[in-house]
Amino acid sequence: MNRDVLAAELNGLRERVAGVTDTLLAANDGLLIMADTSDDIDAEGICALAAADLGIARRTSEVAGHGAFRQTVVYSSGGCLAVYAVGTLALMVVFGDEGLNVTRLHQESQPAIERINSILTAA
């Protein structure tokens, strides 16, 4: 697994989308793969919670018959957090401030997720 390329993908997302403050990449089981976060974020704790979110969201999508899960977004008083499926192996968590354009984030995330998935599946 090329960690430098993964780091460049996470960093590139932050650079392309105004309002992105932090990013994480984790395995589906919640184990941290890579973090591009500030020191005050519990990256391992967030990854575990995001994995639970991913599991529930995938199952909900399946039961609802709405196709494959893509992402969830949690809106809070200080910003938002998006959890994206990265293929079947991983998830990406993106933190945003109150000014984050979530539509732009979704547009920019899809190509990054595809590239990250390619890197992870090649490893």
GICOR-V814249 format. One record per backbone hydrogen bond with DSSP energy under -0.5 kcal/mol. CO is the residue of the C=O (numbers start at 0). NH is the residue of the N-H. E is the energy in kcal/mol with one decimal. If there is no record, write none. Layout:
BEGIN
[[CO NH E] [CO NH E]]
END
This chain:
BEGIN
[[0 2 -1.2] [1 5 -1.9] [2 6 -2.6] [3 7 -2.0] [4 8 -2.0] [5 9 -2.2] [6 10 -2.7] [7 11 -2.6] [8 12 -1.8] [9 13 -1.5] [10 14 -2.0] [11 15 -2.3] [12 16 -1.7] [15 17 -0.6] [16 19 -1.7] [17 100 -0.8] [18 96 -2.5] [21 94 -2.8] [22 35 -3.1] [23 92 -2.2] [24 32 -3.0] [24 33 -2.0] [25 90 -2.7] [26 29 -2.4] [30 26 -2.7] [33 24 -2.7] [35 22 -1.9] [37 40 -1.4] [40 42 -1.6] [41 45 -2.7] [42 46 -2.4] [43 47 -1.9] [44 48 -2.2] [45 49 -2.9] [46 50 -2.1] [47 51 -1.7] [48 52 -2.4] [49 53 -2.9] [50 54 -2.3] [51 55 -2.4] [52 56 -2.9] [53 57 -2.7] [54 58 -2.1] [55 59 -2.6] [56 60 -2.5] [57 61 -2.1] [58 62 -2.7] [59 63 -2.4] [60 64 -0.8] [60 65 -1.9] [61 64 -0.7] [69 84 -2.0] [71 82 -2.5] [72 74 -0.6] [73 80 -2.0] [75 78 -1.1] [78 75 -3.5] [79 95 -2.9] [80 73 -3.1] [81 93 -2.7] [82 71 -2.1] [83 91 -2.4] [84 86 -0.7] [85 88 -0.9] [85 89 -1.8] [88 27 -2.1] [89 85 -2.8] [90 25 -2.6] [91 83 -3.0] [92 23 -2.4] [93 81 -2.8] [94 20 -2.4] [94 21 -1.0] [95 79 -2.2] [96 99 -1.7] [99 101 -1.1] [100 104 -2.3] [101 105 -2.6] [102 106 -2.0] [103 107 -2.7] [104 108 -2.3] [105 109 -1.4] [106 110 -0.6] [107 111 -1.0] [108 112 -3.1] [109 113 -2.1] [110 114 -2.1] [111 115 -2.8] [112 116 -2.8] [113 117 -2.0] [114 118 -2.0] [115 119 -2.6] [116 120 -2.6] [117 121 -1.3] [118 122 -0.8]]
END
